[in-house]
Amino acid sequence: MIIVRNLSKSFPPDSRVLQRLSFQADEGELVTLLGASGSGKTTLFRCLMLQEKWDEGQYIYEGNDITKAGFSEKLKLRKQWAYLEEKPKLNPKKSALKNVLSALLFRKSWVRFLTGTVSEDDHLEAMDYLDRVGLLDKAHEPVEKLSGGEKQRVAVCKAMIKGARVIFADEPVSGLDPEAASRVMEDLQSICRKHKLLVFCSLHQIELAEKYGSRIWGLSGGKLVIDIAGRRLTQREKELIF
Ligand SMILES: Nc1ncnc2c1ncn2[C@@H]1O[C@H](COP(=O)(O)OP(=O)(O)OP(=O)(O)O)[C@@H](O)[C@H]1O
């Protein structure tokens, strides 16, 4: 699904963050990305979402070379990609349902997006997604009254309903208690498997990366120092990353 060859990224004047990264990642994979603070996890995601200019490298997405994608191609691609942040961008005053519906309208026509016209089918689809992440009973609650984990699950719903094929989850469980963090990771794992999405998830917690990643990457010194199938990391592997 994604093939990257020799991706390098630096910031002026001389901060070389990513150095000649090469990898392939496919649908149905949940890639957990570990790395110390400042190792370049967010920068890698931003490069893969074409929000940062690459210094060098080649980017193949679904068989097409998108290294030099123009503005309109980038817009189309961005509809297939979703970014989940530590603090999800949601409208706090609106209900969970309305937040999810706003992503559904994004997928439909511009007229409906601008007028906010919602059909009964849209409504049912949004409720169905909320049900899948166990939030049916909170559908009408304003988002500001939801817990951190529930907010993150609304954001996961938005990504799914938008029709995202690749999800970049950037430390989505930071600040959540262990139970809420596990629930968010279970949702990501489940949508990844059921909908054959490609999910990249950066984490600071090694145990979560080991438990939920079908693949584990470790980023250090601008390089992918670990790229293995999901399993317990050895002490040596941990030392390579941190
Ligand atoms: N726009 C920018 N301009 C200059 N330097 C930047 C910019 N964005 C990131 N950096 C630098 O790139 C390095 C990697 O940052 P990045 O945010 O990707 O790390 P991270 O692994 O996501 O960190 P954290 O775990 O703390 O979120 C840092 O040294 C950061 O200061």
The ligand as a MOL file (V3000), in Angstrom:
LIG
                    3D

  0  0  0     0  0            999 V3000
M  V30 BEGIN CTAB
M  V30 COUNTS 31 33 0 0 0
M  V30 BEGIN ATOM
M  V30 1 N 8.6820 22.8560 12.0830 0
M  V30 2 C 9.8320 22.5470 12.6860 0
M  V30 3 N 10.8840 23.4080 12.6260 0
M  V30 4 C 12.0670 23.0910 13.2090 0
M  V30 5 N 12.2920 21.9530 13.8860 0
M  V30 6 C 11.2750 21.0800 13.9890 0
M  V30 7 C 9.9990 21.3360 13.4000 0
M  V30 8 N 9.1830 20.2500 13.6570 0
M  V30 9 C 9.9320 19.3940 14.3820 0
M  V30 10 N 11.1720 19.8880 14.5760 0
M  V30 11 C 12.2620 19.2180 15.2990 0
M  V30 12 O 12.3640 17.8870 14.8060 0
M  V30 13 C 12.6720 16.9780 15.8560 0
M  V30 14 C 11.6500 15.8670 15.8660 0
M  V30 15 O 10.4030 16.3910 16.3060 0
M  V30 16 P 9.0780 15.4960 16.3550 0
M  V30 17 O 7.9820 16.3560 16.8600 0
M  V30 18 O 8.8960 14.8480 15.0470 0
M  V30 19 O 9.4990 14.4030 17.4390 0
M  V30 20 P 8.5860 13.3400 18.2060 0
M  V30 21 O 9.3220 12.0470 18.1740 0
M  V30 22 O 7.2030 13.3320 17.6400 0
M  V30 23 O 8.5970 13.9230 19.6780 0
M  V30 24 P 7.5420 13.7670 20.8940 0
M  V30 25 O 7.5520 12.2970 21.2890 0
M  V30 26 O 8.0990 14.6380 21.9710 0
M  V30 27 O 6.1960 14.2230 20.4000 0
M  V30 28 C 12.7190 17.8040 17.1380 0
M  V30 29 O 14.0550 18.1060 17.4160 0
M  V30 30 C 11.9340 19.0500 16.7790 0
M  V30 31 O 12.3960 20.1490 17.4960 0
M  V30 END ATOM
M  V30 BEGIN BOND
M  V30 1 1 1 2
M  V30 2 1 2 3
M  V30 3 2 2 7
M  V30 4 2 3 4
M  V30 5 1 4 5
M  V30 6 2 5 6
M  V30 7 1 6 7
M  V30 8 1 6 10
M  V30 9 1 7 8
M  V30 10 2 8 9
M  V30 11 1 9 10
M  V30 12 1 10 11
M  V30 13 1 11 12
M  V30 14 1 11 30
M  V30 15 1 12 13
M  V30 16 1 13 14
M  V30 17 1 13 28
M  V30 18 1 14 15
M  V30 19 1 15 16
M  V30 20 2 16 17
M  V30 21 1 16 18
M  V30 22 1 16 19
M  V30 23 1 19 20
M  V30 24 2 20 21
M  V30 25 1 20 22
M  V30 26 1 20 23
M  V30 27 1 23 24
M  V30 28 2 24 25
M  V30 29 1 24 26
M  V30 30 1 24 27
M  V30 31 1 28 29
M  V30 32 1 28 30
M  V30 33 1 30 31
M  V30 END BOND
M  V30 END CTAB
M  END
